[in-house]
Amino acid sequence: MLSILLTLQLGAILNMSRFFKRKKSVKEEAKTAEEEPVEEVQVEVPESSVKETVEAPEPSAEETTEAPEVTVTEKAPVSRQPTIPYHASIQDRLMYMFNDSTIGSGIEGTDEFYIEFMAMGERFWIGKAPLGKVSIKVGAMTDQDAHVRISNDVAAILLSAANFSEFSKVFMHYYKTPEPGKFIKIEVRKPITDLNRRGYARVPIMKLLIGSAR
């Protein structure tokens, strides 16, 4: 009986000794595994499989600059005078103005008048009898209200005027500031008060021709 117990105890001791040895070997293997360096594994990726990354270009300063706001201001309509048609002679142009509804406005209400002109080497006069129409005659006038002399160069400039406003500016310029070969002379041969009473001051073309001499 005693021998059986001893045998059992001896077997148990051997088993425990084997267990501790196995456990110690497992720990040593684990420690060895921790101490051994881990080799890095490099995986080569084929270039064909790598997707190219394209960076979008940054917008330039010109593209990023915002356009300034434009404020549209409506311009007031510009009133333009009617264009004077072409005339070959200063006589034709003056007669057109006397008969024009704007430039010669109010002429039908005037009393008689007679204005003598000297231009382009010719003497002529434009007049109107009481209750009559405006007419033009070549030659001298004995009892004219005024005499207007226009140099040939100025007559040519007056013929090129596009409208009555431009015609008036040229007329006044060369009347007030004459130049050699470019001048306008006006001789009023009746009292201004009498001429105004007869309607000279009411008609634009007559006011320009005679009123300039005041």
KEKE-3310 file (N, C-alpha, C; in steps of 0.2 Angstrom, whole numbers, plus 5000, padded with zeros to 4 digits):
npx = (5004:5009:5019:5012:5007:5018:5022:5012:5014:5026:5024:5016:5024:5033:5025:5022:5034:5037:5027:5030:5042:5038:5030:5040:5048:5039:5038:5051:5052:5042:5048:5060:5054:5049:5061:5068:5071:5059:5057:5055:5043:5043:5033:5032:5023:5016:5019:5009:4998:4997:4988:4988:4990:4983:4985:4974:4977:4980:4969:4973:4978:4971:4960:4954:4951:4937:4926:4923:4908:4897:4889:4875:4871:4858:4858:4852:4841:4848:4844:4843:4846:4837:4845:4852:4849:4859:4866:4870:4874:4876:4865:4854:4854:4851:4838:4832:4833:4825:4812:4810:4801:4806:4818:4814:4804:4789:4790:4779:4772:4778:4781:4785:4801:4818:4834:4850:4863:4880:4890:4900:4904:4893:4879:4864:4847:4836:4819:4802:4787:4773:4761:4765:4775:4791:4805:4818:4830:4841:4854:4856:4848:4839:4833:4836:4835:4846:4863:4873:4888:4898:4912:4921:4927:4921:4908:4909:4911:4900:4891:4894:4889:4881:4869:4857:4862:4876:4878:4875:4885:4897:4894:4893:4906:4915:4910:4912:4926:4935:4946:4960:4953:4943:4928:4913:4903:4891:4879:4868:4854:4843:4834:4836:4825:4814:4816:4814:4801:4795:4797:4809:4816:4809:4810:4821:4832:4832:4835:4848:4855:4853:4851:4864:4871:4869)
npy = (4994:5006:5007:5009:5022:5030:5028:5034:5048:5050:5050:5061:5071:5071:5074:5087:5093:5091:5100:5112:5114:5114:5125:5135:5134:5138:5152:5156:5155:5164:5176:5176:5177:5190:5197:5195:5204:5211:5208:5220:5220:5224:5229:5229:5239:5239:5251:5254:5252:5262:5276:5292:5307:5322:5339:5352:5368:5383:5396:5411:5428:5436:5429:5427:5440:5450:5457:5475:5483:5490:5505:5510:5525:5533:5544:5560:5564:5571:5586:5589:5600:5602:5596:5607:5607:5604:5617:5626:5640:5655:5663:5654:5647:5657:5661:5649:5648:5660:5656:5644:5635:5635:5642:5654:5658:5666:5676:5679:5688:5700:5717:5726:5723:5725:5719:5721:5712:5708:5696:5683:5689:5695:5707:5707:5707:5703:5704:5709:5714:5723:5712:5703:5690:5683:5687:5687:5697:5701:5713:5731:5739:5753:5758:5751:5742:5737:5734:5720:5713:5699:5690:5681:5669:5667:5665:5653:5645:5646:5640:5627:5624:5614:5615:5627:5632:5630:5638:5651:5653:5653:5665:5675:5674:5678:5691:5698:5695:5698:5692:5693:5692:5685:5689:5698:5711:5723:5735:5745:5754:5760:5766:5756:5754:5756:5745:5734:5736:5733:5719:5713:5708:5697:5686:5673:5672:5685:5692:5687:5692:5706:5710:5707:5718:5727)
npz = (5000:5004:4995:4983:4985:4986:4973:4966:4970:4966:4952:4951:4954:4943:4933:4936:4935:4922:4916:4921:4914:4901:4901:4904:4892:4883:4887:4885:4871:4867:4872:4864:4852:4853:4854:4842:4827:4817:4800:4788:4775:4759:4747:4730:4719:4703:4691:4682:4689:4697:4700:4692:4699:4696:4698:4699:4690:4699:4699:4689:4693:4685:4681:4693:4697:4700:4689:4688:4694:4683:4681:4673:4665:4660:4646:4644:4630:4616:4608:4592:4578:4563:4548:4536:4519:4504:4496:4481:4480:4489:4489:4486:4498:4508:4504:4507:4521:4524:4520:4528:4540:4553:4555:4548:4555:4559:4550:4541:4548:4548:4543:4528:4522:4517:4512:4507:4499:4497:4490:4485:4473:4468:4468:4477:4483:4496:4500:4506:4502:4509:4515:4506:4498:4502:4492:4480:4472:4459:4459:4463:4478:4481:4492:4504:4520:4527:4523:4519:4518:4513:4513:4500:4505:4517:4514:4507:4518:4525:4517:4519:4532:4543:4550:4556:4568:4567:4556:4561:4571:4563:4556:4566:4571:4561:4559:4571:4573:4562:4548:4537:4521:4526:4532:4538:4535:4541:4538:4545:4539:4543:4557:4572:4581:4573:4564:4572:4576:4565:4564:4564:4575:4579:4570:4567:4557:4552:4564:4566:4555:4556:4569:4574:4572:4582)
capx = (5000:5014:5023:5007:5006:5024:5022:5008:5017:5032:5021:5013:5030:5036:5020:5022:5040:5036:5022:5034:5047:5035:5028:5046:5050:5034:5039:5057:5050:5039:5053:5064:5051:5049:5068:5070:5068:5054:5059:5050:5041:5042:5029:5032:5017:5018:5018:5003:4992:4996:4984:4991:4986:4984:4983:4971:4981:4977:4967:4978:4975:4967:4954:4950:4949:4930:4924:4919:4901:4896:4883:4873:4867:4854:4859:4847:4841:4851:4840:4847:4843:4837:4850:4851:4851:4865:4865:4876:4875:4873:4858:4849:4854:4848:4831:4829:4832:4819:4806:4810:4796:4809:4823:4811:4797:4786:4791:4773:4769:4782:4779:4789:4808:4823:4841:4854:4869:4886:4893:4902:4905:4886:4875:4857:4843:4830:4814:4795:4782:4767:4756:4768:4780:4798:4807:4825:4831:4848:4856:4856:4842:4840:4830:4837:4835:4853:4868:4877:4894:4901:4918:4920:4929:4916:4902:4910:4911:4892:4887:4896:4886:4876:4862:4857:4866:4883:4878:4875:4892:4901:4892:4895:4913:4918:4907:4915:4933:4937:4952:4961:4950:4937:4925:4906:4901:4884:4878:4861:4853:4837:4834:4835:4819:4810:4816:4811:4794:4793:4797:4816:4818:4805:4812:4828:4836:4833:4838:4855:4858:4853:4852:4871:4875:4867)
capy = (5000:5012:5008:5012:5029:5033:5028:5040:5054:5051:5052:5068:5076:5071:5077:5094:5095:5092:5105:5119:5114:5116:5132:5139:5134:5143:5159:5158:5156:5170:5181:5176:5180:5198:5201:5195:5210:5209:5210:5224:5217:5229:5226:5233:5240:5241:5258:5254:5252:5268:5282:5298:5313:5329:5345:5358:5374:5388:5402:5416:5434:5439:5425:5428:5447:5451:5463:5480:5484:5496:5508:5513:5531:5535:5551:5564:5565:5578:5589:5591:5604:5599:5598:5611:5604:5607:5623:5628:5647:5658:5666:5649:5646:5662:5660:5643:5650:5664:5652:5638:5636:5636:5648:5660:5658:5673:5681:5681:5693:5706:5722:5725:5724:5725:5718:5720:5708:5708:5690:5679:5694:5697:5711:5705:5709:5699:5708:5707:5719:5723:5707:5699:5684:5684:5687:5689:5701:5703:5720:5735:5741:5760:5760:5745:5743:5736:5731:5714:5711:5693:5689:5674:5663:5666:5663:5646:5641:5647:5635:5620:5623:5608:5617:5635:5634:5631:5644:5657:5653:5656:5672:5679:5674:5683:5698:5700:5694:5697:5690:5695:5688:5682:5695:5700:5718:5725:5742:5746:5760:5762:5765:5749:5753:5755:5738:5730:5737:5729:5712:5710:5705:5691:5681:5671:5673:5692:5694:5686:5697:5713:5711:5707:5725:5732)
capz = (5000:5004:4988:4978:4987:4983:4965:4963:4972:4961:4945:4951:4954:4937:4928:4937:4932:4914:4915:4922:4909:4895:4902:4903:4885:4879:4888:4881:4864:4866:4873:4859:4846:4854:4853:4835:4823:4812:4794:4784:4769:4754:4741:4724:4715:4696:4689:4678:4693:4701:4697:4692:4702:4692:4702:4695:4691:4703:4695:4689:4696:4680:4682:4700:4698:4699:4685:4692:4692:4678:4682:4666:4666:4654:4644:4641:4623:4613:4603:4586:4574:4557:4544:4530:4513:4501:4491:4477:4480:4495:4487:4487:4506:4512:4503:4510:4528:4525:4519:4532:4545:4560:4554:4546:4559:4561:4545:4538:4552:4548:4538:4523:4523:4511:4514:4502:4500:4492:4491:4479:4467:4466:4473:4476:4489:4498:4503:4506:4501:4513:4514:4501:4500:4502:4485:4479:4466:4457:4457:4469:4480:4483:4499:4509:4527:4529:4518:4522:4514:4515:4509:4497:4509:4523:4510:4506:4525:4527:4513:4522:4538:4543:4552:4557:4574:4565:4552:4566:4574:4558:4554:4571:4572:4556:4560:4577:4573:4555:4546:4530:4517:4529:4536:4537:4537:4541:4538:4546:4536:4546:4564:4574:4584:4567:4561:4577:4576:4559:4565:4563:4581:4580:4565:4569:4552:4552:4570:4565:4550:4557:4576:4576:4572:4588)
cpx = (5004:5017:5018:5007:5012:5025:5018:5011:5022:5030:5019:5019:5033:5032:5021:5029:5040:5032:5026:5039:5044:5033:5034:5048:5046:5036:5046:5056:5047:5043:5058:5061:5050:5056:5070:5067:5064:5056:5053:5049:5039:5038:5029:5026:5019:5015:5011:4997:4992:4993:4988:4987:4987:4981:4980:4975:4977:4975:4972:4974:4970:4960:4950:4948:4941:4930:4921:4912:4901:4889:4881:4869:4864:4856:4853:4847:4844:4847:4845:4843:4842:4843:4848:4853:4857:4862:4871:4878:4873:4866:4853:4849:4850:4840:4828:4828:4826:4813:4805:4805:4799:4814:4820:4804:4795:4787:4785:4770:4773:4779:4784:4797:4812:4830:4845:4861:4874:4890:4894:4902:4898:4883:4867:4853:4837:4825:4807:4791:4776:4762:4759:4772:4787:4801:4815:4826:4839:4849:4855:4849:4843:4838:4830:4837:4842:4857:4872:4882:4897:4906:4917:4922:4924:4910:4903:4909:4903:4889:4889:4893:4881:4869:4863:4861:4874:4883:4879:4882:4897:4900:4894:4902:4916:4915:4911:4923:4935:4944:4954:4958:4944:4934:4917:4905:4894:4883:4870:4859:4846:4837:4832:4828:4813:4810:4813:4804:4791:4794:4804:4818:4815:4807:4819:4833:4837:4836:4846:4858:4858:4854:4859:4874:4873:4873)
cpy = (5006:5013:5011:5020:5033:5033:5033:5047:5056:5053:5059:5073:5076:5075:5085:5097:5096:5098:5112:5119:5117:5123:5137:5139:5138:5150:5161:5159:5162:5176:5182:5179:5188:5201:5200:5201:5207:5212:5214:5221:5223:5226:5231:5233:5242:5248:5259:5254:5258:5274:5288:5303:5319:5334:5350:5364:5379:5394:5408:5422:5437:5436:5426:5435:5448:5458:5468:5481:5490:5498:5512:5519:5533:5543:5554:5565:5572:5580:5592:5595:5601:5601:5602:5607:5607:5612:5625:5635:5650:5661:5660:5647:5651:5662:5654:5645:5655:5661:5646:5640:5637:5642:5654:5661:5665:5678:5683:5687:5700:5711:5721:5726:5722:5724:5717:5716:5709:5702:5686:5683:5696:5702:5709:5707:5704:5704:5705:5713:5718:5717:5702:5693:5687:5683:5689:5692:5702:5710:5724:5737:5748:5761:5754:5747:5742:5733:5726:5712:5705:5691:5682:5668:5661:5663:5655:5642:5641:5641:5628:5619:5618:5610:5625:5637:5635:5637:5651:5658:5656:5663:5677:5680:5679:5690:5701:5700:5693:5696:5693:5690:5684:5687:5695:5707:5720:5732:5743:5753:5763:5762:5758:5749:5753:5748:5733:5730:5733:5722:5709:5706:5698:5685:5679:5673:5681:5695:5693:5691:5704:5714:5710:5713:5730:5734)
cpz = (5000:4998:4983:4979:4984:4976:4963:4965:4967:4954:4945:4950:4947:4932:4929:4934:4925:4912:4915:4917:4903:4895:4901:4896:4881:4880:4885:4874:4862:4867:4867:4852:4847:4852:4846:4831:4818:4805:4790:4777:4764:4748:4735:4720:4708:4695:4686:4683:4697:4697:4697:4695:4699:4697:4698:4696:4695:4698:4695:4692:4692:4681:4688:4701:4696:4694:4689:4690:4688:4679:4675:4668:4660:4652:4642:4634:4621:4608:4598:4581:4567:4552:4538:4524:4509:4496:4487:4478:4487:4495:4489:4495:4509:4510:4506:4517:4529:4524:4524:4538:4552:4559:4552:4550:4561:4555:4541:4542:4552:4543:4533:4525:4517:4514:4508:4504:4495:4494:4485:4473:4465:4471:4471:4483:4490:4502:4503:4506:4507:4511:4508:4503:4499:4495:4485:4472:4465:4456:4464:4471:4483:4490:4504:4516:4530:4523:4522:4517:4517:4510:4506:4501:4514:4519:4509:4513:4527:4523:4515:4529:4538:4545:4554:4563:4571:4560:4556:4569:4569:4557:4560:4572:4567:4556:4566:4576:4566:4554:4539:4525:4520:4534:4534:4539:4536:4542:4539:4544:4538:4553:4567:4577:4578:4564:4566:4577:4570:4559:4565:4569:4582:4576:4566:4564:4551:4558:4569:4561:4552:4565:4578:4576:4577:4592)
residu = (MET:LEU:SER:ILE:LEU:LEU:THR:LEU:GLN:LEU:GLY:ALA:ILE:LEU:ASN:MET:SER:ARG:PHE:PHE:LYS:ARG:LYS:LYS:SER:VAL:LYS:GLU:GLU:ALA:LYS:THR:ALA:GLU:GLU:GLU:PRO:VAL:GLU:GLU:VAL:GLN:VAL:GLU:VAL:PRO:GLU:SER:SER:VAL:LYS:GLU:THR:VAL:GLU:ALA:PRO:GLU:PRO:SER:ALA:GLU:GLU:THR:THR:GLU:ALA:PRO:GLU:VAL:THR:VAL:THR:GLU:LYS:ALA:PRO:VAL:SER:ARG:GLN:PRO:THR:ILE:PRO:TYR:HIS:ALA:SER:ILE:GLN:ASP:ARG:LEU:MET:TYR:MET:PHE:ASN:ASP:SER:THR:ILE:GLY:SER:GLY:ILE:GLU:GLY:THR:ASP:GLU:PHE:TYR:ILE:GLU:PHE:MET:ALA:MET:GLY:GLU:ARG:PHE:TRP:ILE:GLY:LYS:ALA:PRO:LEU:GLY:LYS:VAL:SER:ILE:LYS:VAL:GLY:ALA:MET:THR:ASP:GLN:ASP:ALA:HIS:VAL:ARG:ILE:SER:ASN:ASP:VAL:ALA:ALA:ILE:LEU:LEU:SER:ALA:ALA:ASN:PHE:SER:GLU:PHE:SER:LYS:VAL:PHE:MET:HIS:TYR:TYR:LYS:THR:PRO:GLU:PRO:GLY:LYS:PHE:ILE:LYS:ILE:GLU:VAL:ARG:LYS:PRO:ILE:THR:ASP:LEU:ASN:ARG:ARG:GLY:TYR:ALA:ARG:VAL:PRO:ILE:MET:LYS:LEU:LEU:ILE:GLY:SER:ALA:ARG)
# end
